[in-house]
C-alpha cells in the first residue's frame, strides 16, 4: 500500500513538471501561456508586414457586353434602271462626301432632255408672242392661258429629265470606306439593286444594354472602355451619348450607346465587345491590401500599427473591391500602417515589428 502511494506521488510530481514545462514552451511560442494565439500583450515584438493606407484614384465600373456598330452605314442602290457606265472607287477605299461612285448610261435621257429643251424653247417663243397680242385684244384670254400652261408644262418636263439625269450619277453621301462591290462595269441593273455599301467607321458606336438597377447612375458623357478579341491587349475609350428613355419589359434593361474614336480603323462593324462602363470616379479614395481584411460575421476589421509599435484592431467599412485591394470608406485614415501579413499571431495591444516585404510586395494594380 505504501509503495502504491509513493508511486502515485512520484507520478503526480512528474505530471506537474511536464505541464509546467509545456506551459513554458507554449508561452515562448505563442507569447503568453493562457493568452491564446491573439493574446500577445507583452514579451518580444512579433514580426508583421504592413503598408500605409493609400490615397489614390479609383473607378467604379459595370462590366457589360455589347456590339460595335458603324457611326453611319448605308446600302447604295440605283434609282434608275440602266447599264453601269463608270465605277469610281475600289473596294475598301476611303472616299469623301460627294465623290462619284457609279455612273449609269444616260445617252437616252440626254436625247430626251434635248427634245424637252427644244419644246420648252418653242413654248416660250409662243408665250412671248401671245403676251404682246393679248394687250392689244388680238387674241382671247383662253388662247393666252393655254400658251402659258404649255410653257409651264414644258418647263416641268425639262426639270424632271434633269433630275433623272442627276440620278444616273451616284455619289458618296458622307466620308467613309467602301464595302464590297456587287456589280461590274457594263452590267445592266434594275432600279433598286444593291450596288455596294458605304461605312463611316470613325467614330464607331458601341451598343449595349444596362440593367435597370443601374440607370440612376448613368448619364451622358460617362467614360467607357472597350476590348475586342482581335486586339486583346488594347483598350479603346469612348463616352456615352445616348440612354434609351424606355426600359425593355422583358429583359428589364435599357439600350445605351457610346461613341469610340477609331482613327486607325481597327474597330469594325459587328464586332463583339467587352465593356467597362465607368459610373463613378473617386480621385482620393483610400485603399488597403485585400489580405488585411478580417471578417467577423457581418463586420470587417483590420490591424493597424500605432505610434508605440503596437497592434490595434479597427472596424472598417468596405467600398469597392478590386484586384488585390479594397476601398475603405470608413474607419481608417491615409498613412496609417495596416498589417496585411502576420496578424494571425497577434492580438490588440501586441508589440509588433514591421519587416520589409521586398520579396512579396502587395498587389499595386491600378483600379483603372
C-alpha positions as CSV (number, residue, x, y, z in Angstrom):
1,X,0.0,0.0,0.0
2,X,2.8,2.4,0.9
3,X,4.5,1.6,-2.3
4,X,1.4,2.5,-4.3
5,X,1.2,5.8,-2.5
6,X,4.8,6.6,-3.3
7,X,4.3,5.6,-6.9
8,X,1.2,7.9,-7.2
9,X,3.0,10.8,-5.5
10,X,6.0,10.5,-7.8
11,X,3.8,10.2,-10.8
12,X,1.8,13.3,-9.9
13,X,5.0,15.3,-9.4
14,X,6.2,14.2,-12.8
15,X,2.9,15.3,-14.4
16,X,3.1,18.7,-12.8
17,X,6.6,19.2,-14.0
18,X,5.6,18.2,-17.5
19,X,2.7,20.6,-17.5
20,X,4.9,23.5,-16.3
21,X,7.4,22.7,-19.0
22,X,4.6,22.6,-21.7
23,X,3.3,25.9,-20.5
24,X,6.7,27.5,-20.7
25,X,7.2,26.2,-24.3
26,X,3.7,27.3,-25.2
27,X,4.5,30.7,-23.7
28,X,7.6,31.1,-25.7
29,X,6.0,30.1,-29.0
30,X,2.7,32.0,-28.5
31,X,3.9,34.8,-26.3
32,X,1.9,34.1,-23.1
33,X,0.6,30.9,-21.6
34,X,-3.1,31.1,-21.4
35,X,-3.3,34.1,-23.7
36,X,-4.1,32.1,-26.8
37,X,-3.0,32.9,-30.4
38,X,-4.1,36.5,-30.2
39,X,-3.0,37.3,-26.6
40,X,0.5,38.7,-27.0
41,X,0.2,41.8,-24.9
42,X,3.8,41.7,-23.7
43,X,7.1,40.0,-24.4
44,X,9.1,40.3,-27.6
45,X,7.6,42.0,-30.7
46,X,6.1,39.8,-33.4
47,X,7.3,40.4,-37.0
48,X,4.5,41.5,-39.4
49,X,4.2,43.0,-42.8
50,X,2.3,46.3,-43.2
51,X,1.9,49.2,-45.5
52,X,0.3,52.6,-45.3
53,X,-3.3,53.3,-46.3
54,X,-3.0,54.7,-49.8
55,X,-4.9,57.6,-51.3
56,X,-5.5,57.1,-55.0
57,X,-7.9,57.4,-57.9
58,X,-10.3,54.6,-58.4
59,X,-13.1,54.0,-60.8
60,X,-16.4,52.2,-60.1
61,X,-17.3,50.1,-63.1
62,X,-20.1,47.9,-64.5
63,X,-18.9,45.1,-66.7
64,X,-21.1,44.5,-69.8
65,X,-21.1,43.1,-73.3
66,X,-22.3,44.6,-76.5
67,X,-21.7,45.1,-80.2
68,X,-19.9,47.6,-82.3
69,X,-21.7,49.5,-85.0
70,X,-20.6,51.9,-87.6
71,X,-21.4,55.6,-87.0
72,X,-23.2,55.5,-90.4
73,X,-23.7,52.6,-92.7
74,X,-25.8,52.5,-95.9
75,X,-26.5,50.2,-98.8
76,X,-26.0,52.1,-102.1
77,X,-28.8,51.4,-104.6
78,X,-29.7,52.9,-108.0
79,X,-33.0,54.7,-108.5
80,X,-32.9,54.3,-112.3
81,X,-32.5,51.2,-114.4
82,X,-29.6,51.2,-116.8
83,X,-26.2,50.0,-117.7
84,X,-23.2,50.6,-115.4
85,X,-21.0,53.0,-117.4
86,X,-18.4,54.0,-114.9
87,X,-17.2,52.9,-111.4
88,X,-15.3,55.5,-109.4
89,X,-13.8,53.5,-106.5
90,X,-12.1,50.4,-105.3
91,X,-13.4,48.0,-102.7
92,X,-12.2,49.1,-99.2
93,X,-11.2,52.5,-100.5
94,X,-11.7,55.6,-98.3
95,X,-13.9,58.1,-100.1
96,X,-15.1,61.7,-99.5
97,X,-18.6,63.0,-99.4
98,X,-19.8,63.8,-103.0
99,X,-17.2,61.6,-104.7
100,X,-18.6,59.8,-107.8
101,X,-19.2,56.1,-107.2
102,X,-21.2,54.9,-110.2
103,X,-22.4,56.4,-113.4
104,X,-25.3,54.8,-115.4
105,X,-25.6,55.1,-119.2
106,X,-27.6,58.3,-119.7
107,X,-27.4,58.6,-123.5
108,X,-31.2,58.1,-124.0
109,X,-32.0,60.6,-121.2
110,X,-29.7,63.2,-122.7
111,X,-31.6,62.8,-126.0
112,X,-34.9,63.2,-124.1
113,X,-33.5,66.3,-122.4
114,X,-32.5,67.8,-125.7
115,X,-36.0,67.3,-127.1
116,X,-37.6,68.7,-124.0
117,X,-35.4,71.8,-124.1
118,X,-36.4,72.3,-127.7
119,X,-40.1,72.0,-126.9
120,X,-39.6,74.4,-124.0
121,X,-38.0,77.0,-126.3
122,X,-40.9,76.7,-128.7
123,X,-43.4,77.2,-125.9
124,X,-41.5,80.2,-124.6
125,X,-41.5,81.8,-128.1
126,X,-45.2,81.2,-128.5
127,X,-45.9,82.6,-125.0
128,X,-43.9,85.8,-125.7
129,X,-45.7,86.4,-129.0
130,X,-49.1,86.0,-127.5
131,X,-48.2,88.2,-124.5
132,X,-47.9,91.2,-126.9
133,X,-51.2,90.3,-128.6
134,X,-53.2,89.9,-125.5
135,X,-52.6,93.6,-124.6
136,X,-54.0,94.7,-128.0
137,X,-57.0,92.4,-127.7
138,X,-56.0,90.5,-130.8
139,X,-56.4,87.1,-129.0
140,X,-58.7,85.7,-126.4
141,X,-57.8,85.2,-122.8
142,X,-58.3,81.5,-123.3
143,X,-55.6,81.3,-126.0
144,X,-53.2,83.2,-123.8
145,X,-53.8,81.0,-120.8
146,X,-53.3,77.9,-122.9
147,X,-49.9,79.2,-124.1
148,X,-48.9,80.0,-120.5
149,X,-49.9,76.5,-119.3
150,X,-48.0,74.9,-122.2
151,X,-44.9,76.9,-121.2
152,X,-45.1,75.8,-117.6
153,X,-45.7,72.1,-118.6
154,X,-42.6,72.1,-120.9
155,X,-40.5,73.7,-118.2
156,X,-41.6,71.0,-115.6
157,X,-40.9,68.2,-118.1
158,X,-37.4,69.6,-118.7
159,X,-36.7,69.8,-114.9
160,X,-37.9,66.2,-114.4
161,X,-35.5,64.9,-117.0
162,X,-32.6,66.9,-115.5
163,X,-33.5,65.4,-112.1
164,X,-33.4,61.9,-113.6
165,X,-30.1,62.6,-115.2
166,X,-28.7,63.5,-111.8
167,X,-29.8,60.1,-110.5
168,X,-27.7,58.5,-113.2
169,X,-24.6,59.6,-111.2
170,X,-24.4,58.0,-107.7
171,X,-22.2,59.8,-105.2
172,X,-21.0,59.2,-101.7
173,X,-23.4,60.6,-99.1
174,X,-20.6,61.0,-96.4
175,X,-17.0,60.4,-95.8
176,X,-16.4,56.7,-95.3
177,X,-15.0,53.4,-96.5
178,X,-16.4,51.5,-99.5
179,X,-17.6,47.9,-99.0
180,X,-17.8,45.0,-101.4
181,X,-18.9,45.8,-105.0
182,X,-21.7,43.6,-106.2
183,X,-21.9,44.7,-109.9
184,X,-19.5,45.1,-112.8
185,X,-18.8,47.6,-115.4
186,X,-21.2,47.3,-118.4
187,X,-23.8,45.3,-116.3
188,X,-27.4,46.2,-116.7
189,X,-29.1,46.8,-113.3
190,X,-32.7,47.2,-112.5
191,X,-33.9,50.1,-110.2
192,X,-33.3,49.3,-106.5
193,X,-30.3,47.0,-107.0
194,X,-27.8,47.0,-104.1
195,X,-24.5,48.0,-105.8
196,X,-22.3,48.3,-102.7
197,X,-22.3,49.7,-99.2
198,X,-20.6,52.7,-97.5
199,X,-19.5,52.7,-93.9
200,X,-18.3,55.6,-91.7
201,X,-16.2,53.9,-89.0
202,X,-14.6,56.9,-87.2
203,X,-16.0,57.2,-84.7
204,X,-17.6,53.8,-84.0
205,X,-20.7,53.1,-81.9
206,X,-20.8,50.6,-79.0
207,X,-24.4,49.4,-78.3
208,X,-25.1,47.6,-75.1
209,X,-27.9,47.0,-72.6
210,X,-27.7,48.1,-69.0
211,X,-29.9,46.6,-66.2
212,X,-32.5,49.0,-64.9
213,X,-31.0,49.0,-61.3
214,X,-28.0,50.9,-62.7
215,X,-30.0,53.5,-64.6
216,X,-29.9,56.0,-61.7
217,X,-26.1,56.0,-62.0
218,X,-26.0,56.6,-65.8
219,X,-25.5,59.9,-67.6
220,X,-24.3,61.2,-70.9
221,X,-20.6,61.7,-71.4
222,X,-19.7,58.9,-68.9
223,X,-16.5,57.1,-69.9
224,X,-16.5,53.6,-71.3
225,X,-13.6,51.2,-72.0
226,X,-13.9,48.5,-74.7
227,X,-11.9,45.5,-75.6
228,X,-12.3,43.2,-78.5
229,X,-10.9,39.7,-79.3
230,X,-8.9,41.0,-82.3
231,X,-6.8,43.3,-80.0
232,X,-6.9,41.7,-76.6
233,X,-4.1,43.9,-75.2
234,X,-5.6,47.2,-76.3
235,X,-8.3,49.2,-74.6
236,X,-10.5,51.6,-76.6
237,X,-12.0,54.5,-74.8
238,X,-15.2,56.4,-75.5
239,X,-18.1,58.2,-74.0
240,X,-21.9,57.6,-73.6
241,X,-24.1,59.8,-75.8
242,X,-27.5,58.0,-75.7
243,X,-29.6,56.4,-73.0
244,X,-32.9,55.0,-74.1
245,X,-35.8,56.6,-72.3
246,X,-37.6,53.2,-72.3
247,X,-36.8,50.0,-70.4
248,X,-37.5,46.7,-72.1
249,X,-40.2,45.0,-70.2
250,X,-38.9,41.5,-71.0
251,X,-35.2,42.0,-70.1
252,X,-35.6,45.0,-67.7
253,X,-32.7,46.6,-69.4
254,X,-32.2,49.9,-71.3
255,X,-30.3,50.4,-74.6
256,X,-27.2,52.6,-74.1
257,X,-24.9,53.8,-76.9
258,X,-21.4,55.2,-76.7
259,X,-19.0,56.6,-79.4
260,X,-15.4,55.4,-79.7
261,X,-12.7,57.2,-81.7
262,X,-11.3,54.9,-84.3
263,X,-8.7,56.7,-86.4
264,X,-6.8,53.6,-87.3
265,X,-9.9,51.6,-88.4
266,X,-9.2,48.8,-86.0
267,X,-12.7,48.5,-84.8
268,X,-15.2,47.1,-87.3
269,X,-19.0,46.9,-87.5
270,X,-20.4,43.8,-85.9
271,X,-17.5,43.1,-83.6
272,X,-18.4,41.6,-80.2
273,X,-17.2,43.9,-77.4
274,X,-16.5,43.6,-73.7
275,X,-17.2,46.9,-72.0
276,X,-16.5,48.6,-68.7
277,X,-18.9,51.4,-68.0
278,X,-17.3,53.8,-65.5
279,X,-20.2,55.0,-63.4
280,X,-18.2,56.8,-60.7
281,X,-14.6,58.2,-60.2
282,X,-13.1,58.9,-56.8
283,X,-9.9,60.8,-57.1
284,X,-8.9,60.4,-53.4
285,X,-10.1,57.0,-52.3
286,X,-8.4,55.1,-49.5
287,X,-7.2,51.6,-50.4
288,X,-5.5,48.8,-48.5
289,X,-4.4,45.2,-49.5
290,X,-7.4,42.9,-49.5
291,X,-5.4,40.3,-47.4
292,X,-5.5,42.8,-44.5
293,X,-9.3,42.3,-44.0
294,X,-10.5,40.2,-41.1
295,X,-14.2,39.3,-41.5
296,X,-16.1,38.6,-38.3
297,X,-19.7,37.8,-39.1
298,X,-21.1,40.9,-40.9
299,X,-18.3,43.1,-39.6
300,X,-14.8,43.6,-41.0
301,X,-11.7,44.5,-39.0
302,X,-8.1,45.3,-39.7
303,X,-5.0,45.6,-37.5
304,X,-3.1,48.9,-37.6
305,X,0.3,49.7,-36.0
306,X,0.1,52.7,-33.6
307,X,2.8,55.2,-32.7
308,X,4.1,52.8,-30.0
309,X,4.5,50.0,-32.5
310,X,1.6,48.1,-31.0
311,X,-1.2,46.4,-33.0
312,X,-4.6,47.9,-32.6
313,X,-7.8,46.4,-34.1
314,X,-10.2,48.7,-36.0
315,X,-13.5,48.1,-37.6
316,X,-13.8,49.3,-41.2
317,X,-16.4,49.7,-43.8
318,X,-15.6,48.4,-47.3
319,X,-16.4,50.1,-50.5
320,X,-15.3,48.8,-53.9
321,X,-13.2,45.6,-54.1
322,X,-10.6,45.4,-56.8
323,X,-7.8,43.0,-57.8
324,X,-5.7,42.5,-54.7
325,X,-7.1,45.5,-52.8
326,X,-10.2,47.0,-51.2
327,X,-11.5,50.6,-50.8
328,X,-12.0,51.7,-47.3
329,X,-14.9,54.2,-46.9
330,X,-14.9,54.4,-43.1
331,X,-12.6,53.5,-40.2
332,X,-9.1,54.4,-41.5
333,X,-7.1,57.5,-42.5
334,X,-4.5,57.9,-45.2
335,X,-1.0,56.9,-44.0
336,X,-2.0,54.5,-41.2
337,X,0.1,51.3,-41.3
338,X,-2.2,48.4,-41.9
339,X,-1.0,44.8,-41.2
340,X,-1.7,42.5,-44.1
341,X,0.5,39.6,-43.2
342,X,1.3,38.1,-39.8
343,X,-1.7,39.4,-37.9
344,X,-2.8,35.8,-37.1
345,X,-0.2,35.6,-34.3
346,X,-1.1,38.9,-32.5
347,X,-3.9,40.5,-30.6
348,X,-4.9,44.0,-29.7
349,X,-2.0,45.7,-27.9
350,X,0.6,43.2,-29.1
351,X,4.0,44.7,-29.8
352,X,5.0,44.3,-33.4
353,X,7.9,44.9,-35.6
354,X,7.3,45.8,-39.3
355,X,9.6,43.9,-41.6
356,X,10.4,44.5,-45.2
357,X,8.2,42.9,-47.9
358,X,10.5,43.2,-50.8
359,X,10.2,39.6,-51.9
360,X,6.4,39.5,-51.9
361,X,5.0,43.1,-52.2
362,X,1.3,43.6,-52.1
363,X,-0.7,44.0,-55.3
364,X,-0.4,47.5,-56.6
365,X,-2.7,47.1,-59.7
366,X,-4.4,50.3,-60.6
367,X,-8.2,50.3,-60.4
368,X,-8.3,51.9,-63.8
